[in-house]
Amino acid sequence: MRSTLRHLLVVGLALTAPLGVAACGGDDAEPTAGGTPESSTPAESPSGGQATANLTSFPDYLDPALSYTQEGWQSLWTVYTPLLTYRHTEGAEGAELIPGLAEAMPEVSEDGKTYTLKLREGLKYSDGTEVKASDFEHTIKRVLNLESGGSSFYFPIVGAENYVEAGRTKGDIEGIKPDDETGEIVIELAEPDGSFPYVLAMDFAGLVPGDTEFENLTKNPPPGVGPFKFENVKQNRSYDLVKNETFPEIEGIPAAKLDTISVEIKKNQRRQVQDVIQNNVDYILDPPPADQLRQVKTEYQDRYEEYVTNSTYYYFLNHRQKPFDDERVRQAVNYAIDKRALARLFGGLLEPGCNFLPPGMQGYEKIDPCPYGDPTAAPQIDKARQLIADAGVEGDKVTVYGNDEDPSRPTTEYLADVLNQIGLDAEPRIVEGSVYFQTVGNQRTKAQAGFANWFQDFPHPRNFLFLVDPATIQSTNNQNFGNVEDPEIKQALEEANRLPIEEAADQYAAIDRRIVEEGHVVPYGHRKLANFVSERVDFENCTVTHPVYQLDLTQLCVTE
């Protein structure tokens, strides 16, 4: 995902992160939660009351069919429950799928193309409307009809693309067969897809009533089935998450602890931090800016923690453009990168790494030793220079692309400097953030090298490895920026992507290792984010950092 929080991340993570994340600093705190293997469940803690939260920017949408940013998803997850979802806990356990509105995990046919689920009995939306099996088809039709950024996730369903092409809201999706009498839902895929259960758990698939309009409903969000419901939405200014008293007991999905969370938009991040310090605000989504981070980590460490996200920051090297069509040159860049220096450019909010897959991802196996040296050690500049000389490309001109936001600009300038150090003639080219990925994703640009990153849409390796899948290369909107065309990777992905993750994890780990060893890209780390809360929040028992949704708002509580 490259978006606002994901851009936030870029900018301040919000995700504004997908593009980049705002630089924040320091490296004293130990990362926890998100990508760590431990899991924890909060102890008994206070319930009731009201808390306040600040975001730097309003979510892109408060409509589950449309939202595609972390700011949006963090709230939507608590309001709209899909058929499948994630347990509300930390670590690896939080990344495991559990039944949501379905009474059990799906039955999958032997050929991997048919999923059968059954709706839990007695479910009601927050407005009291009964939940029906046919609501699932309507929910997916809204995603497709509204041309949501999530549409492509559901194209593997038989008839989904035909529904879009027909352009009629009332048409049926051939591959979805709901039965309102029995609550059964049958989904037919055109081809087996081992990641499809995770697609069913995305916020796009959070059920809404069958009469929900085919339009952006951010100003008046539809009812859902979740611990909270939306109220008092003032677009671009504020909204409330109010406890949904009709929410049933569902294993793994606790009721909200707070009665209300009032979310307000405050552009000034420094003011946000000061308000938390003074206990005027209880929670902020973005990490503290670099010039405030040391104070926060030193003076307020009892209510501040960092964690590693399922994300990857890397440089792409275009295999179709000289000099990076030569494997030796790509390997030289990997040897020359100082991942410690890059972490400093992120203000310390980057965990240096060797793998392309992030540590919290199924299929991740730490590559140790790293073929280019310890990620926390000095780079091997002399070895890189020798490889450049052996390739006969000394003095070759290289343009390094990046966008005008942090951390993209400084990391782009850094790469250009490194390329000059090892014998190339490089210069940075900075592109406006709003059009950056479209620019480098257009083959006409012929971008030789540049900044890239990715934050998970869901915790499955396919959601990262498509970035180097030869099958995804296209002339425009290409996300395989380096035009990686490794036939071994292509075949391995074709095989692994058809299998359940339990059977494919080792294959994904092998693909990850090949990406690194062949120097197809230059991965250098995984983004850290942070939780910072007021003294009112029970930090020990009420800050659960979920590996997909960051701080779990349903578990937030206050002591007074």
Helices and strands as residue ranges (DSSP letters): H 5-11, E 15-15, H 16-19, E 31-32, E 50-55, H 70-76, E 84-86, H 91-94, E 97-99, E 107-108, E 114-118, H 134-145, G 151-154, H 160-166, E 176-179, E 184-188, H 196-200, G 203-205, E 228-234, E 238-243, E 260-265, H 269-277, E 283-284, H 290-299, G 301-303, E 304-308, E 311-317, H 327-336, H 339-345, E 350-352, H 381-391, E 397-403, H 408-421, E 425-431, G 433-435, H 436-440, G 443-445, E 449-455, H 462-465, G 466-468, G 470-472, H 487-496, H 501-517, E 521-533, H 539-542, E 545-546, E 550-551
